[in-house]
Amino acid sequence: MGNDEHLRKAFDFFDQNQTGYIEIEELRNALSDEVETNSEEVISAIMHDVDTDKDGKISYEEFANMMKAGTDWRKASRQYSRERFNSLSLKLMKDGSLQLNNDR
């Protein structure tokens, strides 16, 4: 997850309307096929932990910081969020939805 190109592609997957931010509805839509993550409590926890400037949306910088933070996060929901984003990104790469330029 330290690769900036990979991070940008993963961010762009979540930023469905291409505004430069992941909004709560986009997060809901992106995680809708993850049965255990499709709850308002989890979505709220992700937004609370990742949206550090509390503007109601996740910027690329906030997303990248979350992905690069590692396992020393103090809050369990942050670690859970990071693991979910990692899992989804890996799944997208495997099924071909998320391709890096050097993969083509």
Buried (B, 14 or more C-beta within 10 A) or exposed (E): BEEEEBBBBBBBBBBBEEEEBBBBEBBBEBBEEBEEBEEEEBBEBBBBBBBEEEEEBBBBEBBBEBBEBEEEBEEEBBBBBBEBBEEBBEEBBEEEEBEEEEEE
